[in-house]
Amino acid sequence: MADPTALNEPSAAPARTGPSARFLTVMTTTDSARKAEQLARGAIEGRLAACAQISAPVTSVFRWNSAVETSQEWQVLFKTASARYAALEAYLLDAHDYDTPEIIATPITHGGAGYLAWVAEETS
């Protein structure tokens, strides 16, 4: 008898677990809402990500040039296909005005099939 859980899955599963995950969230931060929106729009216009969400200011505390700093930053969270990561990272490194911008990618191990299909379509 077939596995009953397999009947509810799409024929081409849009997400995988582990380092071969087909989709990622990629986060960066910047020091103004305007810069966050520019980074987001550029990535969407270039089809480097399907969606970018900008979070309200967060307080970041970090060590930079041997001093502990505190600043307000805006987080930008991109949803993208793993195949587009290298291009998104290159774009962020080029467009960002920080010397060393935060760029962190996290695999999406599970997600709604329709949503992930939309991410795949928007980033191809």
C-alpha positions as CSV (number, residue, x, y, z in Angstrom):
1,M,0.0,0.0,0.0
2,A,1.3,3.5,-0.8
3,D,2.3,5.9,1.9
4,P,-0.8,8.0,2.6
5,T,1.3,11.1,3.3
6,A,2.7,10.9,-0.2
7,L,-0.7,11.4,-1.7
8,N,-0.9,15.0,-0.4
9,E,2.5,16.0,-1.8
10,P,3.0,17.6,-5.2
11,S,4.6,15.4,-7.8
12,A,7.8,17.6,-7.8
13,A,8.5,18.5,-4.2
14,P,9.5,22.2,-4.2
15,A,11.7,21.9,-1.0
16,R,14.4,19.6,0.2
17,T,16.2,19.4,3.5
18,G,19.9,19.9,4.1
19,P,22.4,21.9,2.1
20,S,20.7,20.9,-1.2
21,A,17.6,22.9,-0.2
22,R,16.1,24.6,-3.3
23,F,15.1,27.8,-1.5
24,L,16.7,30.2,0.9
25,T,15.9,33.2,3.0
26,V,18.8,35.7,2.9
27,M,19.1,38.5,5.4
28,T,21.0,41.7,5.3
29,T,20.9,44.9,7.4
30,T,21.4,48.6,6.5
31,D,21.2,51.9,8.4
32,S,18.1,53.5,6.9
33,A,14.6,52.6,5.6
34,R,15.4,54.2,2.3
35,K,18.6,52.1,1.7
36,A,16.7,49.0,2.8
37,E,14.0,49.7,0.2
38,Q,16.6,50.3,-2.5
39,L,18.3,47.0,-1.8
40,A,14.9,45.2,-1.8
41,R,13.7,46.8,-5.0
42,G,17.0,46.2,-6.9
43,A,16.9,42.5,-5.9
44,I,13.2,42.1,-7.0
45,E,13.7,44.0,-10.2
46,G,16.7,41.8,-11.1
47,R,14.7,38.6,-10.2
48,L,17.4,37.8,-7.6
49,A,14.6,37.3,-5.1
50,A,10.8,36.9,-5.3
51,C,10.1,38.9,-2.2
52,A,11.9,41.1,0.3
53,Q,10.5,42.1,3.7
54,I,11.8,45.1,5.5
55,S,11.6,45.0,9.3
56,A,11.3,48.1,11.5
57,P,14.5,49.3,13.0
58,V,16.4,46.9,15.3
59,T,19.1,47.8,17.6
60,S,22.4,46.2,16.7
61,V,25.3,45.9,19.2
62,F,28.6,44.8,17.7
63,R,32.4,45.2,17.8
64,W,33.9,47.1,14.9
65,N,37.4,48.5,14.7
66,S,38.1,47.4,18.3
67,A,35.2,49.3,19.8
68,V,31.7,48.2,20.8
69,E,29.1,50.1,18.7
70,T,25.4,50.4,18.9
71,S,23.2,51.5,16.0
72,Q,19.8,51.3,14.5
73,E,19.5,49.1,11.4
74,W,16.7,47.9,9.2
75,Q,16.7,44.2,8.3
76,V,15.9,43.0,4.8
77,L,14.8,39.4,4.4
78,F,14.8,38.0,0.9
79,K,13.1,34.8,-0.3
80,T,15.0,33.3,-3.2
81,A,15.9,30.1,-5.0
82,S,19.2,28.6,-4.1
83,A,20.3,28.8,-7.7
84,R,20.1,32.6,-7.4
85,Y,22.1,33.0,-4.2
86,A,25.5,33.8,-5.8
87,A,23.9,36.5,-8.0
88,L,22.0,37.9,-5.0
89,E,25.1,37.9,-2.8
90,A,27.1,39.7,-5.6
91,Y,24.4,42.3,-6.0
92,L,24.3,43.0,-2.2
93,L,28.0,43.3,-2.0
94,D,28.0,45.7,-4.9
95,A,25.0,47.8,-3.9
96,H,25.6,47.9,-0.2
97,D,27.5,50.8,1.4
98,Y,28.8,48.9,4.4
99,D,32.4,47.7,4.2
100,T,31.4,44.3,5.4
101,P,27.6,43.9,5.0
102,E,25.8,41.2,6.9
103,I,24.7,38.5,4.4
104,I,23.3,35.4,6.0
105,A,21.5,32.6,4.0
106,T,19.3,30.1,5.7
107,P,17.9,27.0,3.9
108,I,14.1,26.7,3.7
109,T,13.6,23.1,4.5
110,H,9.8,23.1,4.3
111,G,7.2,25.5,2.8
112,G,3.9,25.8,1.1
113,A,4.1,24.2,-2.3
114,G,2.2,27.1,-4.0
115,Y,4.4,29.7,-2.3
116,L,7.6,28.0,-3.2
117,A,6.5,27.5,-6.8
118,W,5.9,31.2,-6.9
119,V,9.4,31.9,-5.6
120,A,10.8,29.6,-8.3
121,E,8.8,31.4,-11.0
122,E,9.8,34.9,-9.9
123,T,13.5,34.1,-9.6
124,S,13.8,32.4,-13.0
